[in-house]
Amino acid sequence: MNTIHIANNRSTERNVGIDVGKDVLDIAILELDTHWQIANDDAAIQELVKQLRRYKLTRVVVEATGGYERRVAKPVLPGSFRCLSCSP
């Protein structure tokens, strides 16, 4: 999945990327070489926000996908994360 070699990534930042689908979210933290998938529903997203708080994240990047990203960005924004939306 990773296209960047982790050994060459000397950044102290931790970024999470969220690929948004109608029914599923793909979450990846490049710097930790980890990724997982959850349902795109309110209960799963609330649990995701709790999980993400455990990491010292610099930012959350959410794919803008026809409005489906709003369900993710809304609970993340009031938290302690800088949330960015980007076009696919």
C-alpha positions in Angstrom: 0.0 0.0 0.0 2.8 2.5 0.8 4.5 4.1 -2.1 7.0 5.9 0.1 9.8 4.0 1.9 9.3 4.5 5.6 13.0 4.6 6.4 13.4 7.7 4.3 10.6 9.5 6.0 12.3 11.4 8.9 9.4 13.7 9.6 8.2 14.0 13.2 4.7 14.6 11.9 1.9 12.0 12.0 -0.8 12.3 9.4 -3.8 10.1 9.0 -5.5 9.8 5.6 -9.1 8.7 5.2 -10.3 7.4 1.9 -14.1 7.9 2.0 -16.6 5.6 0.3 -20.4 5.5 0.7 -20.3 2.5 3.0 -16.6 2.1 4.0 -13.7 4.3 5.3 -10.1 3.3 4.7 -7.8 4.8 7.3 -4.0 4.9 7.0 -1.2 6.4 9.1 1.8 6.3 6.9 4.4 7.1 9.5 3.2 4.1 11.6 2.8 1.9 8.5 -0.7 0.9 9.6 -4.1 0.9 7.9 -7.5 -0.5 8.6 -11.1 -0.2 7.4 -14.3 0.7 9.2 -18.0 1.2 8.3 -19.0 4.7 7.2 -21.6 5.1 9.9 -21.9 7.4 12.9 -21.1 4.7 15.6 -17.9 3.6 13.8 -16.8 7.2 13.2 -17.2 8.1 16.9 -15.1 5.0 17.8 -12.5 6.1 15.1 -12.3 9.6 16.7 -11.5 8.0 20.1 -8.9 5.7 18.5 -7.2 8.6 16.7 -6.9 10.6 19.9 -4.4 8.0 21.1 -2.0 9.0 18.4 -0.1 12.3 18.4 -1.5 13.4 15.0 -0.5 16.5 13.1 -3.4 16.4 10.7 -6.3 14.4 9.3 -6.7 14.4 5.6 -10.1 13.4 4.3 -10.9 12.6 0.7 -13.8 14.8 -0.5 -16.3 12.4 -2.1 -19.6 13.9 -3.0 -20.6 14.9 0.5 -19.8 11.6 2.2 -16.8 13.2 3.8 -19.0 15.5 5.9 -19.9 12.6 8.2 -16.2 12.1 9.0 -15.1 15.7 9.1 -17.9 16.9 11.4 -16.9 14.9 14.5 -13.2 15.3 13.8 -13.2 19.1 13.5 -14.3 20.0 17.1 -11.6 17.7 18.4 -7.9 18.2 18.7 -7.1 17.4 15.0 -6.4 19.7 12.1 -8.7 18.3 9.4 -8.2 18.9 5.7 -10.4 17.9 2.9 -8.9 17.2 -0.5 -10.3 16.3 -3.9 -9.6 12.8 -5.2 
